[in-house]
Amino acid sequence: MTGAADTWSGSGLRLEELAPRALEERPGGPAEQWDDLAQRCGSPFLSTAWLLPWTIAYAGRKARWLVLRDGSGGVCGTGCFLRTAGGGYSAAANVETSHWDVAAADSATRDEMWTQVAARAGQRLQLTPLPNGASLESLRRVLPGAGFRVLERRDAANPRLELPATWNELLASVSHNLRSQYRRRRGALARMGMVRLRVTTGGPELERDLQAFLRLEASGWKGRLGTAVLMDPAGETLYRGFAERAAASGWLRLALLEVDGRLVAGDLGCTFAGGTFMLKTAYDERLADASPGLVLRGEALRAAIEDGSSFYDFTGSAEPYKLRWGGAVQPYVDIAAYRGVYAPLSLYHRDLRPILKAAHGQLAKLLTWR
């Protein structure tokens, strides 16, 4: 899927669309270079380990794998997009994705990446969840010059905790109440049997341990609501595929809290770019009085520190159980950009839609009062 779709610029950089099979080639191929850039940009959600199973699960033929090559053919920029109606682009992301962006070697390359993406992006760009950082600044420079009207909506998510050098330092930094709760709950579990955190990184036990974790997740409230991974074929494709690929790359961290060998809580996560990321978590709700989820969080943070991680990314929304350990939410921005026949949509979303929303709210209040 290269050749006619290639776009050259005066900088000597070429934007090229890859077929997914090209990203299966290892080592030294486009996938390895793609993942090197994802590491530099600090997010496993930009890696092929995440994006390949995600596109299989949710995107199919709509996925567009774009790489920016330098004069020697090396990959210096990457981005996975979806083609939308009217030839537009949107981020290859959904509710499972905590972070989406392009990856680039430096700021000049990032500008060029966005310039060439904008040139082939039709009349609409929908980009979310985009971190409030280098790409946002680049888009603010590039998109107006390409004829786009740009709308931004700010958000915050993905609590991140900067980790100290030792577990004792972290425990000393949290509230007395949290320290006390953690120790009491761990003691309650210890009275039931030997408490152990076992971390699977791959190998022959991976399938067994992953299945045990997914069954645990489905046994609780997610199972009752039908949102557990095992109840969603697409979600199962994503997380099984990610676990296998992350294990092959040495990133996987499947943390299983056991009491006398019985699984009571677990995290599906990974180490990436110097930190640890928690993607999914579950606990045995029958043991809620002993708070195995709280004990798991402490043990997982301890393991991350011992693993050499400099930060712990909880991913997802800013729930209290994440923030109580000291995590700070990261700023994100949703970008919607329009040009050509779609340009009036920017006026609707910027000016008219807020008015209609406010009017709807007032009408609802009037009907309630009656």
C-alpha positions in Angstrom: 0.0 0.0 0.0 2.7 2.4 -1.0 3.7 4.3 -4.2 0.7 6.3 -5.5 -0.2 7.4 -2.0 3.3 8.7 -1.2 3.6 12.5 -0.5 6.9 14.3 -0.9 7.8 17.7 0.5 10.6 20.2 -0.1 12.1 19.1 3.2 13.0 15.8 1.6 10.6 13.8 3.9 8.1 11.5 2.4 4.7 10.5 3.9 3.9 6.9 3.1 1.0 4.6 3.8 2.0 1.1 5.0 0.1 -2.2 4.7 -0.4 -3.8 8.1 1.6 -6.8 7.0 4.7 -4.5 6.8 4.4 -3.9 10.5 4.6 -7.7 11.3 8.2 -7.8 10.0 10.8 -8.0 12.8 13.5 -7.2 13.6 14.8 -4.0 12.1 11.7 -3.3 10.0 9.1 -0.5 10.2 7.5 -2.0 13.3 10.7 -1.8 15.3 11.3 1.8 14.1 7.6 2.6 14.9 7.9 1.3 18.4 11.2 3.1 19.0 9.4 6.4 18.2 6.5 5.3 20.5 9.0 4.8 23.3 10.4 8.3 22.8 6.9 9.7 22.9 6.1 7.8 26.1 2.9 5.9 25.3 2.2 2.2 24.8 -1.0 3.3 23.0 1.2 4.5 20.1 3.0 1.1 19.8 2.3 -1.6 17.2 1.6 -3.9 20.2 -1.5 -1.9 20.9 -2.4 -0.5 17.5 -2.3 -3.7 15.5 -4.8 -5.6 17.7 -6.9 -2.4 18.1 -7.3 -2.0 14.4 -8.1 -5.7 13.9 -10.8 -5.4 16.7 -12.3 -2.0 15.8 -11.1 -0.6 12.5 -10.6 -3.1 9.7 -9.9 -1.5 6.3 -10.5 2.0 7.6 -7.1 2.0 9.3 -4.4 4.1 7.7 -0.8 3.4 8.9 1.3 6.5 8.0 5.0 6.8 8.3 7.2 9.8 7.5 10.5 8.7 6.0 13.7 10.7 5.7 16.0 10.7 2.7 17.7 7.5 3.6 14.4 5.7 4.0 14.4 5.6 7.8 11.1 6.2 9.8 11.1 9.5 11.6 7.4 10.0 12.1 4.3 7.7 12.6 0.6 7.9 13.0 -2.3 5.5 12.8 -5.6 7.1 11.6 -9.0 6.1 10.4 -10.5 7.2 7.1 -13.9 8.8 7.6 -16.7 9.9 5.3 -15.7 12.6 2.8 -12.1 11.5 2.9 -11.4 12.9 6.3 -9.1 11.4 9.1 -9.8 10.6 12.7 -7.6 9.3 15.4 -7.4 5.5 15.6 -8.8 5.5 19.1 -11.9 4.7 21.1 -13.0 4.4 24.8 -10.3 1.8 25.3 -7.6 4.3 24.2 -6.2 6.5 27.0 -3.7 8.4 24.8 -3.5 9.0 21.0 -1.0 11.1 19.0 1.5 10.9 16.2 5.1 10.1 17.1 8.0 12.1 15.7 11.7 12.3 16.2 11.7 16.1 16.9 9.5 19.2 16.7 10.4 20.0 13.1 9.6 16.4 12.0 6.3 16.6 13.9 5.4 19.8 12.1 6.2 18.1 8.8 4.2 15.1 9.8 1.1 17.2 10.5 1.6 19.3 7.4 1.6 16.2 5.2 -1.3 14.6 7.1 -3.3 17.8 6.6 -2.6 17.8 2.9 -4.3 14.4 2.5 -6.9 14.6 5.2 -9.8 15.7 3.1 -12.1 18.2 4.8 -12.3 16.9 8.4 -9.9 15.9 11.2 -11.2 14.4 14.5 -8.3 13.9 16.9 -8.8 12.6 20.5 -7.6 12.0 23.1 -4.6 14.2 22.3 -2.2 15.3 25.0 -1.8 19.0 25.7 1.7 19.1 24.4 3.9 19.3 21.4 1.4 18.0 18.8 -1.3 20.5 20.0 1.2 23.3 19.5 2.1 21.9 16.1 -1.5 21.6 15.0 -2.2 25.2 16.0 0.6 26.2 13.6 -0.2 23.9 10.7 -4.0 23.5 10.5 -5.0 27.2 9.9 -2.4 27.4 7.2 -4.0 24.4 5.5 -7.4 26.0 5.5 -8.9 24.3 8.6 -11.1 25.9 11.2 -10.0 24.4 14.4 -12.1 23.7 17.6 -10.6 22.6 20.9 -12.3 21.0 23.9 -10.2 20.5 27.0 -10.3 17.4 29.2 -8.2 15.7 31.9 -7.6 12.1 32.5 -4.9 9.4 33.0 -3.7 10.1 36.6 0.1 9.7 36.7 2.2 9.3 39.9 5.8 10.2 39.9 7.5 7.4 41.8 10.2 7.9 44.5 13.3 5.7 44.7 11.8 3.4 47.4 8.5 1.9 48.5 9.0 3.3 52.0 9.3 6.8 50.6 6.0 6.4 48.7 4.2 5.0 51.7 5.5 7.9 53.8 4.1 10.4 51.3 0.5 9.3 51.4 -2.1 10.1 54.1 -2.0 8.4 57.5 -5.4 7.0 56.8 -4.3 5.3 53.5 -1.2 3.8 55.1 -3.3 2.4 58.0 -6.0 1.0 55.6 -3.4 -0.6 53.4 -1.6 -2.3 56.3 -4.9 -3.4 58.0 -6.3 -4.8 54.7 -3.1 -6.6 53.9 -3.1 -8.1 57.4 -6.7 -9.3 56.9 -5.7 -11.1 53.7 -2.6 -12.5 55.4 -4.8 -14.1 58.1 -6.5 -16.0 55.2 -3.2 -17.4 53.9 0.1 -16.4 52.3 -0.2 -13.2 50.3 1.9 -12.9 47.2 2.1 -10.7 44.1 3.1 -12.7 41.1 4.0 -10.9 37.9 3.7 -12.7 34.6 5.8 -11.2 31.8 5.3 -14.0 29.2 6.2 -17.6 28.7 4.1 -20.7 28.8 2.0 -19.6 31.8 0.8 -16.4 30.0 -2.4 -17.9 28.5 -3.4 -19.6 31.8 -2.8 -16.4 33.9 -4.4 -14.1 31.4 -7.5 -16.3 31.2 -7.6 -16.4 35.1 -7.4 -12.6 35.2 -10.2 -12.1 32.5 -12.4 -14.6 34.4 -11.9 -12.6 37.6 -12.8 -9.3 35.8 -16.0 -11.0 34.4 -17.0 -12.2 37.9 -17.7 -8.8 39.2 -19.8 -5.7 38.4 -18.4 -5.6 34.8 -19.7 -9.0 34.2 -23.1 -8.0 35.6 -23.2 -5.0 33.3 -21.9 -6.9 30.3 -18.8 -4.7 29.9 -16.2 -7.3 30.9 -13.5 -8.1 28.3 -14.7 -11.8 28.0 -18.2 -10.5 27.1 -16.9 -8.3 24.3 -15.3 -10.1 21.3 -13.6 -6.9 20.1 -12.3 -6.1 23.5 -11.0 -9.7 23.9 -9.2 -9.5 20.6 -7.6 -6.2 21.7 -6.4 -7.3 25.1 -5.3 -10.8 24.2 -3.5 -9.4 21.2 -1.8 -6.7 23.2 -0.8 -9.1 26.0 0.9 -11.4 23.4 2.7 -8.7 21.6 3.7 -6.8 24.7 5.1 -10.1 26.1 7.1 -10.7 23.0 8.6 -7.2 23.4 9.3 -7.7 27.1 6.8 -5.0 28.2 4.0 -7.0 29.7 3.3 -6.9 33.4 0.3 -9.1 34.4 0.3 -8.6 38.2 -1.7 -11.2 40.1 -2.4 -10.9 43.8 -2.8 -14.3 45.3 -3.7 -15.7 48.8 -2.5 -19.3 49.2 -2.4 -19.5 45.4 -6.0 -18.2 44.9 -6.3 -15.2 42.7 -8.0 -12.3 44.6 -7.0 -9.2 42.4 -5.0 -8.4 39.3 -3.8 -5.8 36.9 -3.1 -6.1 33.2 -0.4 -3.6 32.4 3.0 -3.0 30.9 6.3 -1.2 31.4 7.0 1.4 28.7 9.2 4.4 28.3 10.6 4.2 31.8 7.2 3.8 33.5 4.5 1.3 34.4 1.0 1.6 32.9 -2.1 0.0 34.4 -4.6 -0.9 31.6 -7.2 -3.1 33.3 -7.8 -4.1 36.9 -10.1 -6.5 38.7 -10.6 -7.9 42.2 -12.7 -10.6 43.9 -15.8 -8.8 45.1 -16.6 -11.6 47.5 -13.6 -10.4 49.6 -14.6 -6.7 49.5 -14.3 -6.4 53.3 -10.6 -7.2 53.0 -10.2 -4.6 50.1 -8.0 -6.8 47.8 -8.0 -4.0 45.3 -6.4 -1.6 47.7 -3.8 -4.2 48.7 -3.1 -4.9 45.0 -2.6 -1.2 44.3 0.0 -1.0 47.0 1.8 -4.1 45.9 1.7 -3.1 42.3 3.2 0.3 43.1 5.9 -1.4 45.2 6.6 -3.8 42.2 6.8 -0.8 39.8 9.4 0.9 42.0 11.4 -2.3 42.3 11.2 -2.7 38.5 12.9 0.7 38.1 9.9 2.6 36.9 10.1 6.4 37.3 6.3 6.9 37.1 3.0 4.9 37.4 0.3 5.8 34.9 -3.2 4.7 36.1 -4.7 5.5 32.7 -8.4 6.2 32.2 -10.6 8.5 34.3 -9.6 10.3 37.5 -11.2 7.9 40.0 -10.6 8.5 43.7 -8.8 5.2 44.2 -6.2 6.4 41.8 -5.8 9.9 43.1 -5.5 8.9 46.7 -2.0 7.6 46.0 -0.9 11.1 44.8 -1.5 10.8 41.1 -2.1 14.0 39.1 -4.4 14.0 36.1 -2.9 14.9 32.7 -4.4 17.6 30.4 -5.9 16.4 27.1 -7.6 18.1 24.2 -10.1 17.0 21.6 -9.5 18.6 18.2 -12.2 18.9 15.6 -11.0 20.7 12.4 -13.1 21.5 9.2 -12.5 23.0 5.8 -14.3 23.3 2.5 -18.0 22.3 2.5 -17.6 21.1 6.1 -16.3 24.5 7.4 -19.8 25.6 8.5 -19.8 22.7 11.0 -17.1 24.6 13.0 -19.5 27.5 13.4 -22.3 25.2 14.5 -20.2 23.5 17.1 -18.6 26.7 18.3 -21.6 29.0 18.3 -25.0 27.4 17.7 -24.6 24.1 19.5 -23.9 25.7 23.0 -27.0 27.9 22.6 -29.2 24.9 21.6 -27.8 22.9 24.5 -28.5 25.7 27.0 -32.0 26.1 25.6 -32.7 22.4 25.9 -31.6 22.5 29.5 -33.9 25.4 30.3 -36.8 23.7 28.6 -36.2 20.5 30.6 -36.3 22.6 33.8 -39.6 24.2 32.8 -41.1 20.9 32.1 -39.8 19.5 35.4 -41.3 22.4 37.4 -44.7 21.8 35.7 
